[in-house]
C-alpha cells in the first residue's frame, strides 16, 4: 500500500475505522471484478486503487442514524 495514497485518503476520511471499512469493502468489489473508478498508467493493487478512489472523491459513505439502526 502506497503511503501517498493513504495520506490523501486520510484527508478525505479522517476517521481511520471508517476509512478501513470503506476501503476494505471497495477492495472486495474490485477483486470480484468491478471496474475501477480511476484510471492509472501503472498497475495498481486493489488497495491502492480503492485509496485513490477515496482520495479523488469517487467513493463516499453515509453513516446510519440511530433511528435507522433501531429498525434493524
DSSP file (Angstrom, degrees, kcal/mol; ACC not computed):
  #  RESIDUE AA STRUCTURE BP1 BP2  ACC     N-H-->O    O-->H-N    N-H-->O    O-->H-N    TCO  KAPPA ALPHA  PHI   PSI    X-CA   Y-CA   Z-CA
    1    1 A X              0   0    0      0, 0.0     2,-0.4     0, 0.0     3,-0.0   0.000 360.0 360.0 360.0 131.4    0.0    0.0    0.0
    2    2 A X     >  -     0   0    0      1,-0.1     4,-1.9     2,-0.0     3,-0.2  -0.612 360.0-144.8 -83.8 133.1    1.4    3.3   -1.0
    3    3 A X  H  > S+     0   0    0     -2,-0.4     4,-2.6     1,-0.2     5,-0.2   0.832  98.0  57.1 -64.5 -34.0    1.8    5.9    1.8
    4    4 A X  H  > S+     0   0    0      2,-0.2     4,-1.8     1,-0.2    -1,-0.2   0.885 108.2  46.7 -68.3 -36.7    1.0    8.8   -0.5
    5    5 A X  H  > S+     0   0    0     -3,-0.2     4,-2.3     2,-0.2    -1,-0.2   0.894 112.7  50.7 -68.1 -39.7   -2.4    7.3   -1.5
    6    6 A X  H  X S+     0   0    0     -4,-1.9     4,-2.2     2,-0.2    -2,-0.2   0.921 110.1  49.1 -63.6 -44.4   -3.1    6.6    2.2
    7    7 A X  H  X S+     0   0    0     -4,-2.6     4,-0.9     1,-0.2    -1,-0.2   0.893 111.8  49.2 -63.1 -39.9   -2.3   10.1    3.2
    8    8 A X  H  X S+     0   0    0     -4,-1.8     4,-0.7     1,-0.2     3,-0.4   0.896 111.7  48.5 -67.0 -39.7   -4.5   11.6    0.5
    9    9 A X  H >X S+     0   0    0     -4,-2.3     4,-2.7     1,-0.2     3,-0.7   0.859 105.2  59.1 -68.4 -34.9   -7.4    9.3    1.5
   10   10 A X  H 3< S+     0   0    0     -4,-2.2    -1,-0.2     1,-0.2    -2,-0.2   0.759  99.1  59.0 -65.7 -24.1   -7.0   10.2    5.2
   11   11 A X  H 3< S+     0   0    0     -4,-0.9    -1,-0.2    -3,-0.4     3,-0.2   0.801 112.4  39.3 -72.1 -27.9   -7.6   13.9    4.2
   12   12 A X  H << S+     0   0    0     -4,-0.7     2,-0.6    -3,-0.7    -2,-0.2   0.902 130.4  26.0 -85.8 -47.3  -11.0   12.9    2.8
   13   13 A X     <  +     0   0    0     -4,-2.7    -1,-0.3     1,-0.1     6,-0.1  -0.912  68.8 178.6-119.0 100.5  -12.0   10.4    5.5
   14   14 A X        +     0   0    0     -2,-0.6     2,-0.7    -3,-0.2    -1,-0.1   0.698  57.3  87.7 -81.9 -18.0  -10.2   11.3    8.7
   15   15 A X     >  -     0   0    0      1,-0.2     4,-2.5     2,-0.0     5,-0.2  -0.723  67.5-153.8 -81.2 115.7  -11.6    8.5   10.9
   16   16 A X  H  > S+     0   0    0     -2,-0.7     4,-2.4     1,-0.2     5,-0.2   0.839  91.4  54.7 -61.9 -33.4   -9.3    5.5   10.5
   17   17 A X  H  > S+     0   0    0      2,-0.2     4,-1.9     1,-0.2    -1,-0.2   0.918 111.3  43.9 -66.5 -42.4  -12.1    3.0   11.3
   18   18 A X  H  > S+     0   0    0      2,-0.2     4,-2.8     1,-0.2     5,-0.2   0.917 112.9  52.6 -67.6 -42.5  -14.4    4.4    8.7
   19   19 A X  H  X S+     0   0    0     -4,-2.5     4,-2.7     1,-0.2     5,-0.3   0.918 108.8  50.1 -59.7 -44.0  -11.6    4.6    6.1
   20   20 A X  H  X S+     0   0    0     -4,-2.4     4,-2.7     1,-0.2     5,-0.2   0.924 112.8  46.6 -59.9 -45.5  -10.7    0.9    6.8
   21   21 A X  H  X S+     0   0    0     -4,-1.9     4,-2.0     2,-0.2    -2,-0.2   0.913 114.0  46.7 -65.9 -43.0  -14.2   -0.2    6.3
   22   22 A X  H  X S+     0   0    0     -4,-2.8     4,-2.0     2,-0.2    -2,-0.2   0.941 116.5  44.1 -64.4 -47.3  -14.8    1.8    3.1
   23   23 A X  H  X S+     0   0    0     -4,-2.7     4,-2.7    -5,-0.2    -2,-0.2   0.912 112.9  50.6 -66.5 -42.7  -11.5    0.7    1.5
   24   24 A X  H  X S+     0   0    0     -4,-2.7     4,-1.9    -5,-0.3    -1,-0.2   0.893 110.8  49.0 -65.7 -37.9  -11.9   -3.0    2.5
   25   25 A X  H  X S+     0   0    0     -4,-2.0     4,-1.8    -5,-0.2    -1,-0.2   0.916 113.3  47.3 -65.3 -41.2  -15.4   -3.1    1.1
   26   26 A X  H  X S+     0   0    0     -4,-2.0     4,-2.7     2,-0.2    -2,-0.2   0.878 108.1  55.4 -68.2 -37.1  -14.2   -1.5   -2.2
   27   27 A X  H  X S+     0   0    0     -4,-2.7     4,-2.6     1,-0.2    -1,-0.2   0.916 106.7  51.2 -60.4 -42.9  -11.2   -3.9   -2.4
   28   28 A X  H  X S+     0   0    0     -4,-1.9     4,-1.2     1,-0.2    -1,-0.2   0.911 110.5  49.0 -60.3 -42.1  -13.7   -6.8   -2.2
   29   29 A X  H  <>S+     0   0    0     -4,-1.8     5,-2.3     1,-0.2     3,-0.3   0.924 111.6  48.7 -63.3 -44.0  -15.7   -5.3   -5.0
   30   30 A X  H ><5S+     0   0    0     -4,-2.7     3,-1.4     1,-0.2    -2,-0.2   0.902 109.7  51.4 -63.6 -41.2  -12.6   -4.7   -7.2
   31   31 A X  H 3<5S+     0   0    0     -4,-2.6    -1,-0.2     1,-0.3    -2,-0.2   0.753 105.3  57.3 -68.9 -22.7  -11.4   -8.3   -6.6
   32   32 A X  T 3<5S-     0   0    0     -4,-1.2    -1,-0.3    -3,-0.3    -2,-0.2   0.437 132.4 -88.4 -87.1   0.8  -14.7   -9.6   -7.7
   33   33 A X  T < 5S+     0   0    0     -3,-1.4    -3,-0.2     1,-0.3    -2,-0.1   0.466  73.2 150.3 113.2   0.9  -14.4   -7.8  -11.0
   34   34 A X      < -     0   0    0     -5,-2.3    -1,-0.3    -6,-0.1     2,-0.2  -0.347  50.7-108.7 -63.7 147.8  -15.9   -4.3  -10.5
   35   35 A X        -     0   0    0      1,-0.1     2,-0.1     2,-0.0    -1,-0.1  -0.530  32.2-109.0 -79.2 144.3  -14.3   -1.7  -12.7
   36   36 A X        -     0   0    0     -2,-0.2    -1,-0.1     1,-0.1    14,-0.0  -0.425  14.1-145.5 -69.7 146.1  -12.0    0.9  -11.2
   37   37 A X  S    S+     0   0    0     12,-0.1     2,-0.3    -2,-0.1    -1,-0.1   0.444  82.5  57.7 -92.3  -2.6  -13.4    4.4  -11.0
   38   38 A X  S    S-     0   0    0      2,-0.0     2,-0.3    20,-0.0    -2,-0.1  -0.942  78.1-132.2-126.3 149.9   -9.9    5.9  -11.6
   39   39 A X        -     0   0    0     -2,-0.3     2,-0.3     2,-0.0     3,-0.1  -0.773  23.9-178.1-100.6 147.7   -7.5    5.5  -14.4
   40   40 A X        -     0   0    0     -2,-0.3     4,-0.1     1,-0.1     9,-0.0  -0.998  30.5-149.9-146.0 140.8   -3.9    4.7  -13.9
   41   41 A X  S    S+     0   0    0     -2,-0.3     2,-0.3     2,-0.1    -1,-0.1   0.701  88.2  61.8 -79.4 -20.2   -0.9    4.3  -16.3
   42   42 A X  S    S-     0   0    0     -3,-0.1     2,-0.7     1,-0.0    -2,-0.0  -0.706  98.1-101.5-103.8 158.6    0.7    1.9  -13.8
   43   43 A X        -     0   0    0     -2,-0.3     2,-0.3     0, 0.0    -2,-0.1  -0.704  45.5-166.6 -80.2 112.7   -0.7   -1.4  -12.5
   44   44 A X        -     0   0    0     -2,-0.7     2,-0.1    -4,-0.1    -4,-0.0  -0.723  19.9-116.3-101.7 150.3   -2.1   -0.7   -9.0
   45   45 A X     >  -     0   0    0     -2,-0.3     4,-2.4     1,-0.1     5,-0.2  -0.346  35.0-105.9 -71.8 164.6   -3.2   -3.2   -6.4
   46   46 A X  H  > S+     0   0    0      1,-0.2     4,-2.4     2,-0.2     5,-0.2   0.871 122.0  53.7 -60.4 -36.6   -6.8   -3.3   -5.4
   47   47 A X  H  > S+     0   0    0      2,-0.2     4,-2.3     1,-0.2    -1,-0.2   0.925 109.8  45.6 -64.8 -45.4   -5.9   -1.5   -2.1
   48   48 A X  H  > S+     0   0    0      2,-0.2     4,-2.4     1,-0.2    -2,-0.2   0.884 112.0  52.3 -66.1 -38.3   -4.1    1.4   -3.9
   49   49 A X  H  X S+     0   0    0     -4,-2.4     4,-2.3     2,-0.2    -2,-0.2   0.931 110.2  48.2 -62.2 -45.3   -7.0    1.7   -6.4
   50   50 A X  H  X S+     0   0    0     -4,-2.4     4,-2.1     1,-0.2    -2,-0.2   0.903 111.1  50.4 -63.0 -41.7   -9.5    1.9   -3.6
   51   51 A X  H  X S+     0   0    0     -4,-2.3     4,-2.7     1,-0.2    -1,-0.2   0.909 110.8  49.2 -63.7 -41.3   -7.4    4.5   -1.7
   52   52 A X  H  X S+     0   0    0     -4,-2.4     4,-2.3     2,-0.2     6,-0.2   0.892 108.5  53.7 -64.2 -39.0   -7.1    6.6   -4.9
   53   53 A X  H  <>S+     0   0    0     -4,-2.3     5,-2.5     2,-0.2     6,-1.0   0.908 111.8  44.8 -62.9 -41.2  -10.9    6.4   -5.4
   54   54 A X  H ><5S+     0   0    0     -4,-2.1     3,-1.6     4,-0.2    -2,-0.2   0.944 112.9  50.7 -65.0 -47.9  -11.5    7.7   -1.9
   55   55 A X  H 3<5S+     0   0    0     -4,-2.7    -2,-0.2     1,-0.3    -1,-0.2   0.836 111.3  48.4 -61.0 -34.4   -8.9   10.5   -2.3
   56   56 A X  T 3<5S-     0   0    0     -4,-2.3    -1,-0.3    -5,-0.2    -2,-0.2   0.377 116.1-112.9 -89.7   4.7  -10.4   11.6   -5.6
   57   57 A X  T < 5S+     0   0    0     -3,-1.6    -3,-0.2    -4,-0.2    -2,-0.1   0.682  81.3 124.8  76.6  17.5  -13.9   11.7   -4.2
   58   58 A X  S   <S+     0   0    0     -5,-2.5     2,-0.4    -6,-0.2    -4,-0.2   0.697  71.7  45.3 -80.4 -19.6  -15.2    8.9   -6.4
   59   59 A X        +     0   0    0     -6,-1.0     2,-0.2    -5,-0.1    -2,-0.2  -0.980  67.0 168.1-126.9 136.0  -16.3    6.9   -3.3
   60   60 A X        -     0   0    0     -2,-0.4     2,-0.3   -38,-0.0   -47,-0.0  -0.757  17.1-144.1-132.9-177.5  -18.3    8.3   -0.3
   61   61 A X        -     0   0    0     -2,-0.2     2,-0.4     2,-0.0   -43,-0.0  -0.974   3.0-148.6-147.6 158.7  -20.1    6.9    2.6
   62   62 A X        -     0   0    0     -2,-0.3     2,-0.3     0, 0.0    -2,-0.0  -0.996  18.0-138.2-131.6 126.7  -23.2    7.6    4.7
   63   63 A X        -     0   0    0     -2,-0.4     2,-0.1     1,-0.1    -2,-0.0  -0.649  26.8-113.4 -83.0 140.4  -23.4    6.7    8.4
   64   64 A X        -     0   0    0     -2,-0.3     2,-0.1     1,-0.1    -1,-0.1  -0.455  28.4-123.7 -71.5 143.1  -26.7    5.3    9.6
   65   65 A X     >  -     0   0    0     -2,-0.1     4,-2.3     1,-0.1     5,-0.2  -0.431  26.6-107.0 -79.5 161.1  -28.7    7.4   12.0
   66   66 A X  H  > S+     0   0    0      1,-0.2     4,-1.9     2,-0.2     5,-0.1   0.851 122.0  54.9 -57.3 -33.6  -29.7    5.9   15.4
   67   67 A X  H  > S+     0   0    0      2,-0.2     4,-1.2     1,-0.2    -1,-0.2   0.905 107.8  48.4 -67.0 -40.8  -33.3    5.6   14.1
   68   68 A X  H  > S+     0   0    0      1,-0.2     4,-0.5     2,-0.2     3,-0.2   0.892 111.6  49.9 -65.6 -39.6  -32.1    3.6   11.1
   69   69 A X  H >< S+     0   0    0     -4,-2.3     3,-0.9     1,-0.2    -1,-0.2   0.861 105.7  56.6 -66.2 -35.0  -30.1    1.3   13.4
   70   70 A X  H 3< S+     0   0    0     -4,-1.9    -1,-0.2     1,-0.2    -2,-0.2   0.808 101.0  58.4 -67.5 -28.9  -33.0    0.8   15.7
   71   71 A X  H 3<        0   0    0     -4,-1.2    -1,-0.2     1,-0.2    -2,-0.2   0.673 360.0 360.0 -73.8 -16.3  -35.1   -0.5   12.8
   72   72 A X    <<        0   0    0     -3,-0.9    -1,-0.2    -4,-0.5    -2,-0.2   0.496 360.0 360.0 -75.1 360.0  -32.6   -3.3   12.1
